[in-house]
Amino acid sequence: MWKEVVIMEIRYSEKADKQIKKIFKGDRKSAKMIVKTIESYAENPSGNFDIKILKGKFEALKRLRVGNYRVIFDEYSDIMSIYEIKHRKEAYHD
């Protein structure tokens, strides 16, 4: 039996791109783990990931937990849009 593999395109916002670069400068291990988890999710969204649908002003967005970091994103069709990547202490205070 063939299993169709659909890999989502990953698009980072300018803000998320800056945030991951900043994390990389201070904590390479976490930055690599974040990118790897995002890529794994894009390859297999039905896998075992800690995902929550957000409420309030972030309604309709999703949160992917990666260690002490939170990736705020949405997905539409075959596109995963990453909006923010923040430490859990700062993730929901904007």
C-alpha positions in Angstrom: 0.0 0.0 0.0 1.3 3.4 -1.0 1.1 6.3 1.5 0.9 9.7 -0.1 3.3 12.1 1.6 2.4 15.8 1.5 5.0 18.1 2.8 3.9 21.5 3.7 5.8 24.6 2.6 7.1 26.5 5.6 7.0 30.2 5.6 8.6 32.3 8.3 7.4 35.8 9.0 10.2 38.4 9.2 9.6 38.5 13.0 9.9 34.7 13.4 13.0 34.7 11.3 14.6 37.3 13.5 13.5 35.4 16.6 15.0 32.1 15.6 18.3 33.8 14.7 18.4 35.4 18.1 17.7 32.1 19.8 20.4 30.5 17.7 23.0 33.0 18.9 22.2 32.3 22.6 21.1 28.6 22.5 22.0 26.7 19.4 20.7 23.4 20.7 17.2 24.8 21.3 17.2 26.6 17.9 18.1 23.4 16.1 15.4 21.5 18.0 12.8 24.2 17.1 13.6 24.0 13.3 13.7 20.2 13.3 10.3 20.0 15.1 8.8 22.5 12.6 10.1 20.5 9.7 8.9 17.3 11.2 5.4 18.8 11.7 5.4 20.0 8.1 6.2 16.5 6.9 3.7 14.7 9.1 1.1 17.0 10.9 -0.7 13.9 12.3 2.4 12.9 14.2 2.8 13.1 18.0 3.2 16.9 18.6 2.1 19.1 21.4 -0.3 21.4 19.5 -3.0 23.6 20.9 -5.5 25.9 19.2 -5.2 29.3 20.8 -8.1 31.5 22.1 -8.6 35.2 22.6 -6.7 37.6 20.4 -4.7 34.6 19.0 -7.8 32.8 18.0 -7.5 30.6 14.8 -3.7 30.3 15.4 -2.0 27.2 16.7 0.8 26.8 19.2 3.5 24.2 18.9 5.4 23.5 22.0 9.1 22.8 21.6 10.8 22.5 25.0 10.7 26.0 26.6 9.7 27.6 23.3 6.4 28.2 21.6 5.9 28.4 17.9 2.8 30.4 16.9 1.6 29.4 13.5 -1.3 28.6 11.2 -1.7 26.2 8.3 -3.8 26.6 5.2 -3.8 24.1 2.4 -0.1 23.0 2.1 1.4 26.1 3.7 2.6 26.4 7.3 3.0 30.1 8.3 5.2 30.7 11.3 4.4 34.0 13.0 6.4 34.0 16.2 8.9 31.8 18.1 9.3 32.8 21.7 10.3 31.5 25.1 7.3 30.3 27.0 7.5 33.1 29.5 7.1 35.7 26.8 4.9 33.8 24.2 1.5 35.3 24.9 2.2 38.8 26.2 2.1 40.9 23.0 
